Amino acid sequence: MLVLALDTSSAAVTVALAEVDEDVLPRAQRAVVNAKGHGELLAPTIAACFADASAKPADIAAVVAGLGPGPYTGLRVGLVTAAAMADALGVPTYGVCSLDAIAPSAQDEGDLIVVTDARRKEVYWARYDADGKRSDGPHVDKPNDVPRVRDYAGAGVSLYPDIFGIALGDDYPDPVVLIAVARERIVSGAAAEALTPLYLRHPDAVVPGAPKQVSQ
């Protein structure tokens, strides 16, 4: 079956189409880095992937989306698009933590921490064991509060090289890995999942409190 995956949790818009059965076989994959262009770039990138794969939206059997963590606006673009496409096509959606789609590119024999840019001088991070399983996170913290391990991956590493050293693997989530992580759910026909974003922060805007009483 043909599956679409997309992620907009980082500065990159990443999209892939892959055949899913016993394995995940990529048909097309694209990535565009533009931290402020998710809304403008996602739809054309999806269309380009379909063109590359000589496929059309009606051919897909499921949509997989990176849930973040990520900044509100960019992440929301991807999740709303994924949900709208799946609803229009009548196919299920599956969500995957976006950091899970970076870890396999850098996994070695010890603990790995994936670090991405959370802005405000903070980072998103998650820890993975030697088997590639997430053992902690995702979290949002100051770089100095992230645990010390030998290996780090993700675009956040290069922002704080004095803390994390040199990044291993990919900077941004690999959409083919998103599909691989969700493969068992896809092939088993698991129920569609709500695409709940991992913002990890409280919103800046809050509901106003009751008006103050004015004494006369």
C-alpha positions, 0 to 999 in steps of 0.5 A, a space after each residue: 500500500 502507498 503511504 504519505 508521510 510529512 513533517 513540519 516540526 523543524 526548519 525543514 518541510 519533509 515529505 515522502 511516499 513509500 510502499 508499505 508491506 513487509 518492508 518500507 520501500 521509498 517511492 519519492 522523498 523531498 525536503 525543503 529547509 525554510 523555517 518561515 515557509 511551511 505554509 507556502 512550501 508544504 502543499 507544493 512539496 507534497 505535489 512534487 512527491 506525487 509527481 516524482 512517484 507517478 502517483 496521485 492522492 487517491 492512491 494512498 492508503 494512510 497518512 503519517 505525520 510527525 507530531 513534534 515537538 516543534 514550534 506552534 505555527 510550523 507544526 500546526 501547518 503539517 498536522 492540519 494538512 495531514 488531517 485534512 487530506 486523510 479526511 478527504 480521502 477517507 484514510 487513517 492517520 498515524 502520528 509519530 514523535 518527530 525526534 524518533 525519525 532522526 534517531 535511527 540515522 545516528 544510532 550507535 551502541 550507546 545512549 543517543 540524545 536527539 536535540 532540535 531547536 525550540 527557540 527562546 534559547 531552549 531545545 527539544 530533546 529525547 533520549 534513545 537506548 542502544 536498541 533505538 527505543 526512546 527511553 526519555 522525553 520528549 522534553 524542552 529545556 535549556 541546553 545546559 539542562 540536557 543530560 550528558 551522553 556521548 552522542 547527539 543528533 539533530 539540528 539543535 546540536 550545531 546551535 550549541 557545539 560547546 555543549 553537544 559537540 558534533 552532530 551525528 546523523 540527520 539534522 531533520 526528521 526523515 519522513 521515510 522513518 516516520 512510516 517505518 515507525 508506524 508500519 505495524 499500525 499501518 499493516 495491521 489496519 489499526 484505527 486512525 489516531 488523532 494527530 495531537 501536537 507535542 508543543 511541550 510549552 504552554 501557549 503565550 496567549 492566555 484567557 483574560 482574568 475577570 476585570 478588576 473592580 474599581 473603587 470610587 
